């Protein structure tokens, strides 16, 4: 059975890179070897594998890779550190303008009280 991997690398500039591959060891060697000059990791070497997940279906892996690429740094770190309970909390919008963070009457403008 063939496996597919979604992985997170920590780069030398302290950023994270999320990728997908069917050969994790080979891909890690490519990242650190600088095989692809146009890649994100080329100028951020060395990179360290911090997390990976194995999948039996390539479409599931690709879907998950695209999903976590959009995650915040904090959410990626929660995944890396196996803090799964934090993921829903970190997914909640914290903006003042978000509907969950407004009062019940937020749809109505405040009346000036004189």
trRosetta pair geometry for C-beta under 8 A, 3 or more apart (Angstrom, degrees):
i j d omega theta_ij theta_ji phi_ij phi_ji
1 56 6.3 -27 170 -137 124 105
2 22 6.4 -8 175 -160 110 117
2 56 7.8 115 81 -153 56 61
3 22 7.1 146 90 -153 49 68
3 54 5.1 -22 -172 -162 129 102
3 55 6.8 135 -165 67 73 42
3 56 6.3 -50 -110 -96 67 52
4 20 6.8 6 173 -173 104 92
4 21 7.3 177 -157 94 67 31
4 22 5.2 -42 -105 -98 71 71
4 54 7.5 128 70 -161 42 54
4 55 4.7 -35 70 69 93 98
4 56 7.5 140 21 -119 88 5
4 57 7.4 -69 29 89 129 24
4 58 4.9 133 -56 -102 161 64
4 60 7.9 141 71 67 128 83
4 61 4.0 -121 117 -12 122 163
5 20 7.0 164 88 -151 52 48
5 21 5.4 -16 60 64 98 76
5 22 7.3 153 14 -105 82 20
5 24 4.7 15 37 -72 167 108
5 27 8.0 -161 71 34 123 144
5 52 5.2 -6 -169 -171 113 118
5 53 6.9 151 -151 73 63 44
5 54 5.9 -29 -96 -101 79 56
5 55 7.1 176 -82 19 28 83
5 61 6.8 47 49 -144 7 137
6 18 7.1 2 -178 -175 92 93
6 19 7.3 175 -152 92 52 40
6 20 5.5 -20 -100 -97 68 76
6 52 6.7 161 84 -152 46 64
6 53 5.1 -5 56 53 95 97
6 55 7.0 51 -9 -13 94 120
6 61 5.2 -174 -43 -161 96 83
6 64 5.1 -107 -34 99 165 111
6 65 4.6 -154 -123 -74 112 84
6 68 7.0 110 162 34 134 133
7 18 7.3 168 86 -151 44 51
7 19 5.5 -17 60 63 89 85
7 20 7.7 164 17 -85 76 28
7 21 7.1 -19 9 23 120 104
7 24 6.3 124 -55 -131 144 104
7 27 7.6 150 35 97 145 135
7 28 8.0 -83 139 -71 165 96
7 49 6.1 -46 -173 -140 125 97
7 51 6.7 165 -155 92 56 57
7 52 4.0 -15 -103 -100 87 94
7 53 7.8 -167 -75 21 50 60
8 16 5.6 -14 -169 -168 103 113
8 17 7.1 151 -157 76 52 47
8 18 5.5 -20 -100 -98 74 71
8 49 7.7 109 79 -159 50 55
8 50 5.2 -54 99 65 96 99
8 51 4.4 18 40 53 109 100
8 52 7.3 -158 19 -70 64 54
8 68 7.5 -86 -72 135 112 136
8 76 6.1 156 -133 -171 150 111
8 79 7.4 118 -16 96 153 119
8 80 6.1 -98 80 -82 145 105
9 16 6.8 148 76 -158 50 58
9 17 4.4 -11 56 57 103 100
9 18 8.0 -163 20 -72 73 27
9 19 7.1 19 -6 7 109 113
9 28 7.8 162 -95 -119 120 82
9 31 6.4 -134 -101 171 167 164
9 41 6.6 5 95 -100 150 135
9 47 4.2 13 175 174 128 123
9 48 6.5 142 -160 66 73 36
9 49 6.0 -45 -103 -95 74 46
9 50 6.6 133 -133 7 21 90
10 14 7.1 -15 -174 -140 96 37
10 15 7.8 159 -155 83 54 33
10 16 6.1 -34 -101 -100 57 70
10 47 6.7 157 75 -160 41 69
10 48 4.9 -18 56 59 95 94
10 50 4.8 73 -22 -39 103 130
11 14 7.0 -51 76 22 75 14
11 15 4.8 -7 45 61 121 79
11 16 7.1 -164 2 -88 90 18
11 17 5.9 81 -46 -18 110 107
11 40 7.9 -100 -75 134 149 94
11 41 6.0 -150 -105 -125 114 79
11 44 3.6 -4 -173 153 130 124
11 45 7.5 -62 -151 -71 84 27
11 47 5.2 -30 -102 -104 59 89
12 44 5.3 -179 37 179 84 59
12 45 6.1 21 -12 107 126 17
12 46 5.9 95 -63 46 111 49
12 47 7.1 -90 -26 -73 75 51
13 44 5.1 -77 8 -131 104 100
15 44 6.5 -62 49 -146 110 150
16 50 7.6 -74 -124 38 101 140
16 73 6.7 154 9 -125 124 79
16 76 5.4 165 94 136 173 157
17 31 7.7 166 87 -138 152 137
17 40 5.5 162 -115 97 120 129
17 41 5.4 -36 -49 -67 169 104
17 44 7.5 148 -40 86 126 143
17 47 6.7 -38 32 -137 129 140
18 65 6.0 159 148 -158 107 76
18 68 5.5 -177 -135 102 153 100
18 69 4.7 -148 67 -87 138 73
18 76 7.5 -120 -66 -121 115 128
19 27 6.8 -173 122 164 142 139
19 65 6.9 -16 164 -143 15 126
20 61 5.5 126 -142 142 112 106
20 62 5.9 49 -134 -96 168 60
20 65 4.3 -59 -57 -67 112 160
21 24 5.8 142 83 -84 121 48
21 26 7.5 -163 172 71 139 90
21 27 4.0 -86 -98 -45 169 154
22 58 7.5 -28 -80 -101 107 108
23 26 4.0 15 123 29 120 119
23 27 6.0 143 88 -21 70 90
24 27 5.8 -60 -143 39 27 109
24 28 6.3 28 159 -20 65 107
24 49 7.7 67 176 -120 109 148
24 52 6.2 39 -127 -143 141 162
25 28 5.9 -55 -148 34 29 111
25 29 6.6 28 154 -16 63 106
26 29 5.8 -58 -154 37 32 112
26 30 6.4 34 149 -21 66 105
27 30 5.4 -50 -149 34 35 115
27 31 6.5 39 152 -21 66 100
28 31 5.7 -48 -148 32 33 112
28 32 6.4 18 158 -5 65 108
28 47 7.6 -140 -150 90 75 107
28 49 5.8 -39 -111 -53 131 120
29 32 6.1 -62 -143 47 29 100
29 33 5.6 24 160 -17 67 120
30 33 5.8 -61 -132 45 24 108
30 35 4.3 -60 -154 26 81 135
30 36 6.7 39 165 -8 107 100
31 35 7.9 -44 -49 25 20 95
31 39 7.3 -120 -119 124 69 150
31 41 4.7 -11 -157 106 96 157
31 45 7.2 166 148 -98 72 100
31 47 5.0 -52 140 44 126 139
32 45 5.8 125 -137 -142 51 115
32 46 5.4 21 -130 -140 100 82
32 47 5.9 -132 -75 39 79 84
34 37 7.2 42 173 -86 88 57
34 42 5.5 83 -137 -141 82 77
34 45 6.2 -75 -65 -26 94 156
36 39 3.9 71 99 -25 113 117
36 42 6.5 -118 91 -70 64 111
37 42 5.5 83 -149 -132 32 158
38 42 7.1 96 36 -16 9 147
39 42 4.9 125 63 -34 80 96
40 44 6.9 -16 143 19 68 132
41 44 5.1 -92 -145 61 48 101
41 45 6.3 76 159 -64 85 78
41 47 5.2 -28 -152 -48 127 141
42 45 7.0 -36 -174 -23 23 107
44 47 6.7 56 111 -73 91 96
49 52 6.5 -16 -174 -34 114 112
50 80 5.0 -9 141 -139 113 125
51 79 6.2 94 -180 124 170 94
51 80 4.5 -122 -43 -112 131 70
53 61 7.8 -179 95 -120 96 85
53 64 6.9 -73 76 130 140 154
55 58 7.2 132 106 -91 121 25
55 60 4.9 -168 -159 88 135 109
55 61 3.9 -163 44 -63 149 97
55 64 7.2 175 -62 21 142 137
56 60 7.8 31 57 41 57 135
57 60 4.3 77 80 4 105 110
57 61 7.0 179 92 -9 57 84
58 61 5.6 -58 -151 38 38 112
58 62 6.2 36 155 -19 71 106
59 62 5.7 -51 -142 38 33 110
59 63 6.2 37 156 -21 64 106
60 63 5.7 -55 -149 36 29 114
60 64 6.4 24 155 -15 64 108
61 64 5.9 -58 -147 39 30 107
61 65 6.2 34 154 -23 65 106
62 65 5.7 -50 -145 34 31 114
62 66 6.5 30 157 -16 63 105
63 66 6.1 -59 -153 37 27 108
63 67 6.4 28 150 -22 63 110
64 67 5.4 -55 -147 35 34 116
64 68 6.3 16 163 -8 69 106
65 68 6.5 -65 -144 42 26 95
65 69 6.3 36 156 -31 63 106
66 69 5.8 -49 -148 24 29 118
66 70 7.3 23 157 -15 58 104
67 70 6.5 -71 -172 32 31 105
67 71 7.4 41 139 -38 64 100
68 71 4.9 -27 -156 1 55 124
68 75 7.9 -154 -144 118 78 109
68 76 6.6 106 180 -101 101 87
68 79 6.9 -17 -135 -11 131 172
71 75 4.0 -117 -178 88 113 127
71 76 5.2 141 101 -53 122 81
71 79 7.6 53 122 -11 168 133
72 75 4.7 96 54 7 80 102
72 76 7.1 -142 95 -3 43 86
72 90 6.5 -135 53 170 122 110
73 76 5.7 -56 -150 37 32 111
73 77 6.3 30 153 -19 66 107
74 77 5.7 -56 -148 37 30 110
74 78 6.5 35 151 -23 64 102
74 90 5.3 -158 111 -139 108 130
75 78 5.6 -46 -149 30 34 114
75 79 6.7 36 150 -17 62 102
75 86 7.8 -166 -119 120 57 98
75 87 6.3 77 -149 -129 91 68
75 90 4.4 171 -85 125 86 137
75 91 6.7 80 -108 -67 136 70
76 79 5.7 -54 -155 36 34 113
76 80 6.3 37 149 -20 67 106
77 80 5.4 -49 -143 37 36 115
77 81 6.0 19 160 -5 68 112
77 83 8.0 8 120 35 69 123
78 81 6.1 -66 -141 50 26 99
78 83 4.2 -91 -155 75 78 106
78 84 7.4 137 152 -80 99 23
78 86 4.2 -131 -136 82 138 123
78 87 5.7 179 114 -69 137 67
78 90 5.9 -165 -7 -5 151 153
79 82 7.8 29 -178 -74 29 29
79 83 7.7 -75 -46 51 21 71
79 84 7.7 61 -109 -91 54 64
79 87 7.0 67 -68 -88 81 113
83 86 4.3 16 136 11 110 121
83 87 7.6 155 108 -35 72 75
84 87 5.7 -28 -164 -4 48 119
85 88 7.7 -52 -178 26 41 96
85 89 7.7 27 139 -2 65 115
86 89 5.4 -69 -159 47 51 113
86 90 5.5 44 150 -20 86 112
87 90 5.9 -61 -141 42 27 106
87 91 6.3 29 158 -25 63 110
88 91 5.5 -58 -147 33 32 115
88 92 7.1 44 154 -35 62 95
89 92 6.0 -46 -163 11 34 114
92 100 7.1 -83 -168 81 106 157
93 98 4.1 161 110 -103 125 155
93 100 6.8 130 63 37 97 117
93 101 7.5 -112 105 -15 90 118
94 98 7.3 107 67 11 7 142
94 101 7.3 85 -163 -67 34 148
95 98 4.6 114 67 -26 87 98
95 101 6.9 -173 89 33 48 147
96 101 5.8 -125 -141 117 32 134
96 102 7.8 83 167 -73 61 79
97 101 7.5 34 48 68 15 115
97 102 7.5 14 -154 -55 29 115
98 101 4.8 67 68 15 90 108
98 102 7.4 -168 88 -17 44 90
99 102 5.9 -59 -147 27 37 112
99 106 7.2 176 -137 77 62 146
102 106 3.3 36 152 -81 131 158
103 106 5.3 144 59 -51 64 88
105 108 5.1 -49 179 43 89 107
